[in-house]
């Protein structure tokens, strides 16, 4: 965020000076009037200028650049040299990491990548402005993981039907549990539900 304090003979004049300094238009800023000023005698003697504080709100592009830079620095400190590219799509910032040593960045079942995504969301949205979802991927890992989970769901559903016994999957985060539930919502002969508490909450696939 960029913030400036400016003065002028009127509040409008002070705001105009701030907009010029920030190279912004009124729709991009928040304005705080610090002093309304006074005209004084004859508009001259004892007059006091108006003073405002104007803050340029962070745009999605601002946030994306901040997040990409933070991710590159964070992974560098992990000993991994990556490049973060980004795009804004479906009202979210989607960041993709490329480079060597991405196994360390992804972690076991994507746990490290999930942690980086969580922190990236905090970094981007602390800039102010409208909250935006931030998604972090590493060379298509999340798509591959989603395909793997859908396959797991179908195989486990077959097992539950054959054996007429419920099957409890490994602990998963909320997003991965949802993939399992959605994958089987139209499957005949099985139902799904979750049990346990975070971070050990699991999906149960049961025959019906």
C-alpha positions in Angstrom: 0.0 0.0 0.0 1.1 3.6 -0.7 0.0 6.4 1.7 0.7 10.1 1.4 -0.4 13.1 3.4 -1.0 16.3 1.5 -2.4 19.8 2.1 -4.4 22.3 0.1 -6.6 25.3 0.5 -9.6 23.0 0.5 -10.1 19.3 1.1 -10.7 18.8 -2.6 -7.4 20.5 -3.5 -5.5 18.4 -0.9 -7.1 15.2 -2.3 -6.2 16.2 -5.9 -2.6 16.7 -4.9 -2.5 13.2 -3.3 -4.0 11.6 -6.4 -1.4 13.2 -8.6 1.4 12.0 -6.3 0.0 8.5 -6.2 -0.9 8.5 -9.9 -4.3 7.1 -9.0 -7.9 8.0 -9.5 -10.6 8.4 -6.8 -11.9 4.9 -7.2 -8.5 3.4 -6.2 -8.0 5.2 -2.9 -9.2 5.6 0.6 -9.3 9.2 2.0 -9.0 10.2 5.6 -9.5 13.9 6.4 -7.0 14.9 9.1 -7.8 18.6 9.2 -10.6 20.4 7.4 -8.7 23.7 7.5 -10.1 27.2 8.0 -10.4 30.2 5.6 -9.4 32.8 8.2 -10.2 36.5 8.1 -10.8 37.7 4.5 -9.8 34.2 3.4 -6.2 35.1 4.2 -5.4 36.1 7.8 -5.3 33.1 10.1 -6.2 30.6 7.4 -5.2 27.0 7.9 -4.8 24.5 5.1 -6.8 21.3 4.9 -4.8 18.1 5.3 -5.7 14.6 4.2 -4.2 11.2 4.3 -4.8 9.2 1.1 -4.0 5.5 0.8 -3.9 3.7 -2.5 -5.7 0.3 -2.2 -3.8 -2.7 -3.3 -5.1 -4.1 -6.6 -5.1 -7.9 -7.4 -2.1 -7.2 -9.6 -0.3 -5.6 -6.7 -1.1 -8.5 -4.5 0.0 -11.0 -7.1 3.4 -9.4 -7.5 3.9 -9.3 -3.8 3.0 -12.9 -3.4 5.2 -14.1 -6.2 8.2 -12.2 -4.8 7.5 -13.6 -1.3 7.2 -17.2 -2.6 10.5 -16.9 -4.5 12.2 -15.6 -1.4 10.6 -18.2 0.9 11.6 -21.1 -1.3 15.1 -19.7 -1.7 15.5 -19.8 2.1 14.4 -23.5 1.8 17.3 -24.0 -0.5 15.2 -24.3 -3.7 15.6 -22.0 -6.7 12.1 -21.5 -8.2 10.3 -19.0 -10.4 6.8 -17.9 -9.5 4.5 -16.9 -12.4 0.9 -15.8 -11.8 -2.4 -15.0 -13.5 -5.7 -13.7 -12.2 -8.6 -16.0 -13.0 -12.0 -16.7 -11.5 -11.6 -13.9 -8.9 -8.4 -15.6 -7.6 -4.7 -15.2 -8.0 -3.2 -18.4 -9.3 0.5 -18.8 -8.8 2.6 -21.6 -10.4 6.1 -22.5 -9.2 8.6 -23.9 -11.6 12.2 -24.9 -11.2 14.3 -27.6 -9.6 13.8 -29.3 -6.3 10.0 -28.9 -6.3 9.6 -32.2 -4.4 10.8 -30.3 -1.3 8.4 -27.4 -2.0 5.4 -29.8 -2.5 6.2 -32.0 0.5 4.4 -35.2 1.6 1.0 -35.2 0.0 1.3 -31.5 -0.7 1.5 -30.5 2.9 4.4 -28.0 2.4 2.7 -26.6 -0.7 -0.5 -26.1 1.3 1.4 -24.3 4.1 3.0 -22.0 1.5 -0.4 -21.3 0.0 -1.8 -20.4 3.4 1.1 -18.1 4.2 0.9 -16.6 0.6 -2.8 -15.8 1.3 -1.8 -13.9 4.4 1.0 -12.0 2.7 -1.2 -11.0 -0.3 -4.3 -9.9 1.7 -2.5 -8.0 4.4 -1.9 -5.4 1.7 -5.4 -4.3 2.1 -8.0 -3.8 -0.6 -10.6 -6.4 -1.5 -9.9 -9.9 -0.1 -8.9 -12.3 -2.9 -8.3 -16.1 -2.9 -4.7 -17.1 -3.6 -3.9 -20.5 -5.0 -0.4 -21.9 -5.3 0.6 -24.9 -7.5 3.9 -26.4 -8.5 4.1 -27.6 -12.1 0.6 -29.1 -12.1 0.9 -31.0 -8.9 -2.6 -30.2 -7.7 -4.3 -31.4 -10.9 -2.3 -34.7 -10.7 -3.3 -35.0 -7.0 -7.0 -34.4 -7.8 -6.9 -37.1 -10.5 -5.2 -39.5 -8.1 -7.9 -38.8 -5.4 -10.7 -39.4 -7.9 -9.2 -42.7 -8.8 -8.8 -43.6 -5.1 -12.4 -42.7 -4.5 -13.7 -45.0 -7.2 -11.4 -47.9 -6.2 -12.4 -47.6 -2.6 -16.1 -47.4 -3.4 -15.8 -50.7 -5.3 -14.0 -52.3 -2.4 -16.7 -51.1 0.1 -19.4 -52.5 -2.2 -17.7 -55.9 -2.6 -16.9 -56.4 1.0 -20.0 -54.8 2.4 -17.9 -53.0 4.9 -17.0 -49.3 5.3 -13.5 -48.1 4.4 -11.8 -45.3 6.2 -9.3 -43.2 4.2 -6.2 -41.5 5.4 -6.5 -38.0 7.0 -7.0 -35.3 4.4 -7.5 -31.6 4.4 -11.0 -30.1 3.6 -10.3 -29.5 -0.1 -9.2 -33.1 -0.7 -12.1 -34.5 1.4 -14.4 -32.6 -0.8 -12.9 -34.1 -4.0 -13.7 -37.6 -2.6 -17.2 -36.6 -1.6 -18.0 -35.0 -5.0 -16.4 -37.9 -6.9 -18.8 -40.4 -5.3 -22.0 -38.4 -4.9 -23.5 -40.0 -8.0 -22.1 -43.5 -7.3 -24.7 -46.2 -6.5 -24.4 -48.4 -3.5 -22.1 -46.2 -1.4 -22.3 -43.1 0.7 -19.6 -40.9 2.2 -19.2 -38.8 5.3 -16.3 -37.4 7.3 -15.3 -38.2 10.9 -12.7 -37.1 13.4 -11.2 -33.7 14.1 -8.7 -31.6 12.2 -6.0 -32.3 11.2 -6.9 -36.0 11.4 -10.3 -35.7 9.8 -11.0 -38.6 7.4 -13.5 -39.6 4.7 -15.5 -42.8 5.3 -16.9 -44.7 2.4 -19.7 -47.0 3.4 -21.9 -49.4 1.5 -25.7 -48.8 1.5 
